[in-house]
Amino acid sequence: MRHAIEHIPVDRADTSEVRGTVTLVFSDRHRRRIRLHDDAGDAFLLDLPHAVRLADGDRLRLVDGGVIVVRAAEEPVLTITAAGPIATAKLAWHIGNRHTPVQVLDDGRLRIIDDHVMRDMIVGLGGVVENEIAPFDPLNGAYHGLGGAHGHSHGNDHFDHDDHDHGHDHSHDISHDPAHAHAHAVGKPHDH
């Protein structure tokens, strides 16, 4: 069986021979070690040193040479339009405050995974929401790729479960730079 041992981000130059593609929905693109099948149906073992959020266009280096290219599968998403750039920025803030991954489209609209709670919140804030079936390739967080400098987890990654009750407790059992603080609700900051 082929063995993929290195993640190569889409923005890093690589001229390796492409030996296949693997198309995955967003919830299946945060992995470390798993047996997968490429788009031709051939099995391979993904065996990375640590879990990585795979983006559309990333490559997985095979032990015997060559790469498998990752593709974002089409899935149910909400595409969000706001009245202008300020309204879009406000919606993006509210989405981020819920720790929900968001994609910023080339035309400035926002996209999130289909979620009825988020839909209701966005409509309540004046956004226009369109249900679509499309690839979802959200932004990485500001601390992504900094050697785990932030590692911010509440014990449940929102994109890895089917429970849509986002009213979870924001207590942390991790330590950070004491200067780091951010608000989770209006006027309710907490420090780590």
Wavefront OBJ file of the C-alpha trace (Angstrom):
o trace
v 0.000 0.000 0.000
v 1.211 3.528 -0.758
v 2.299 5.527 2.262
v 1.884 9.360 2.469
v 4.216 10.816 5.105
v 4.476 14.567 4.448
v 1.998 17.409 4.056
v 2.937 20.045 1.470
v 0.757 23.194 1.701
v -0.715 24.504 -1.554
v 1.344 27.692 -1.318
v 4.685 25.841 -1.085
v 6.417 25.154 -4.394
v 6.691 21.485 -5.313
v 7.392 19.872 -8.676
v 6.817 16.242 -7.676
v 4.959 13.952 -10.049
v 1.227 13.833 -9.273
v 0.230 10.224 -8.633
v -3.443 10.809 -7.882
v -6.011 12.992 -6.160
v -8.120 12.476 -3.056
v -11.392 14.400 -2.690
v -12.622 14.901 0.880
v -15.325 16.929 2.649
v -14.105 19.467 5.205
v -14.747 17.269 8.263
v -12.514 14.559 6.735
v -9.628 16.947 6.002
v -8.258 17.308 9.550
v -6.154 14.177 9.855
v -2.935 12.598 11.042
v -3.199 8.873 10.399
v -5.911 7.101 8.423
v -6.357 4.700 5.525
v -7.839 6.534 2.550
v -8.698 5.794 -1.070
v -7.705 8.170 -3.827
v -10.222 9.219 -6.477
v -9.251 6.215 -8.638
v -10.142 3.875 -5.742
v -6.566 2.942 -4.819
v -5.796 2.725 -1.086
v -3.050 4.665 0.672
v -2.075 5.259 4.284
v -1.884 8.855 5.458
v 0.716 8.834 8.249
v 1.733 12.362 9.240
v 3.780 13.332 12.339
v 0.843 15.435 13.640
v -2.732 16.256 12.658
v -3.042 18.750 9.815
v -5.999 20.602 8.321
v -5.704 19.729 4.644
v -6.690 22.483 2.216
v -7.784 22.262 -1.402
v -4.625 21.930 -3.500
v -2.375 20.665 -0.710
v -0.185 17.680 -1.588
v 0.708 14.528 0.315
v 4.211 13.227 -0.375
v 4.465 9.472 -0.897
v 7.388 7.481 0.541
v 8.245 6.082 -2.898
v 8.071 9.498 -4.601
v 5.344 11.592 -6.100
v 2.362 13.217 -4.428
v -1.384 12.856 -4.035
v -3.240 16.160 -4.449
v -6.034 16.979 -1.976
v -9.324 18.307 -3.367
v -12.180 19.864 -1.378
v -15.370 17.903 -2.071
v -18.662 19.623 -2.758
v -20.883 19.597 0.331
v -23.839 21.527 1.823
v -22.723 25.072 2.648
v -24.247 28.456 3.418
v -23.056 31.322 1.225
v -23.571 34.658 2.963
v -24.065 38.097 1.435
v -24.169 41.299 3.472
v -25.186 44.881 2.644
v -21.579 46.031 2.211
v -18.037 45.676 3.528
v -18.813 46.900 7.053
v -21.815 44.563 7.363
v -19.674 41.707 5.994
v -16.932 42.432 8.545
v -19.496 42.424 11.367
v -20.936 39.091 10.195
v -17.416 37.648 9.928
v -16.723 38.766 13.498
v -19.889 37.071 14.788
v -19.082 33.877 12.863
v -15.528 33.857 14.234
v -16.799 34.530 17.732
v -18.660 31.211 17.444
v -15.363 29.474 16.483
v -16.928 28.525 13.150
v -14.549 28.018 10.209
v -15.255 30.556 7.441
v -14.229 30.859 3.813
v -13.963 34.295 2.205
v -14.903 34.000 -1.463
v -13.171 36.009 -4.194
v -16.237 38.274 -4.510
v -16.218 39.092 -0.761
v -19.085 36.832 0.264
v -18.611 34.444 3.177
v -19.156 30.676 3.251
v -19.640 28.280 6.178
v -20.744 24.664 6.561
v -24.554 24.361 6.554
v -25.796 24.812 10.133
v -29.330 25.907 11.060
v -28.228 27.700 14.247
v -25.663 29.763 12.350
v -28.200 30.423 9.569
v -30.680 31.847 12.075
v -28.003 34.018 13.699
v -26.781 35.393 10.350
v -30.294 36.165 9.090
v -31.074 37.803 12.449
v -28.031 40.047 11.945
v -29.220 41.108 8.467
v -27.254 38.700 6.293
v -28.713 36.959 3.256
v -28.041 33.218 3.258
v -28.097 30.922 0.234
v -27.966 27.129 0.560
v -25.495 25.674 -1.922
v -23.562 22.529 -2.672
v -19.963 23.668 -3.148
v -16.394 22.965 -2.020
v -15.610 24.389 1.429
v -12.034 25.566 1.952
v -11.962 27.889 4.985
v -9.197 30.194 6.105
v -6.601 28.872 8.508
v -6.495 30.652 11.832
v -3.958 33.391 12.489
v -1.869 30.992 14.579
v -1.922 28.134 12.020
v 1.546 26.860 11.222
v 3.285 28.616 14.119
v 4.390 25.427 15.806
v 1.308 25.079 17.952
v 1.790 28.508 19.501
v -1.915 28.843 20.100
v -3.380 25.304 20.107
v -6.743 26.743 21.101
v -9.183 23.915 21.731
v -12.264 23.742 23.874
v -12.207 19.967 23.867
v -14.518 19.796 20.860
v -13.635 21.043 17.402
v -16.823 22.403 15.856
v -16.053 20.918 12.471
v -15.447 17.417 13.825
v -18.848 16.685 15.367
v -22.517 16.624 14.489
v -23.728 18.352 17.675
v -24.823 21.853 16.757
v -25.317 23.169 20.288
v -22.676 25.875 20.181
v -23.516 27.189 23.644
v -20.603 25.312 25.217
v -18.645 26.318 28.276
v -15.580 28.409 27.427
v -13.430 27.231 30.328
v -9.908 26.250 29.401
v -7.433 23.881 30.899
v -4.565 25.081 28.752
v -2.047 27.804 29.392
v -1.123 30.588 27.022
v 0.763 33.816 27.070
v -0.911 35.711 29.947
v -1.287 38.746 27.687
v -3.582 36.798 25.344
v -7.271 37.508 25.808
v -10.284 37.662 23.524
v -14.013 38.129 23.881
v -16.461 35.289 23.390
v -19.577 37.338 23.990
v -20.121 41.074 23.975
v -18.504 42.432 27.105
v -17.460 38.969 28.361
v -13.675 38.668 27.830
v -11.717 35.901 29.460
v -8.006 35.433 29.949
v -5.993 32.262 29.653
l 1 2 3 4 5 6 7 8 9 10 11 12 13 14 15 16 17 18 19 20 21 22 23 24 25 26 27 28 29 30 31 32 33 34 35 36 37 38 39 40 41 42 43 44 45 46 47 48 49 50 51 52 53 54 55 56 57 58 59 60 61 62 63 64 65 66 67 68 69 70 71 72 73 74 75 76 77 78 79 80 81 82 83 84 85 86 87 88 89 90 91 92 93 94 95 96 97 98 99 100 101 102 103 104 105 106 107 108 109 110 111 112 113 114 115 116 117 118 119 120 121 122 123 124 125 126 127 128 129 130 131 132 133 134 135 136 137 138 139 140 141 142 143 144 145 146 147 148 149 150 151 152 153 154 155 156 157 158 159 160 161 162 163 164 165 166 167 168 169 170 171 172 173 174 175 176 177 178 179 180 181 182 183 184 185 186 187 188 189 190 191 192
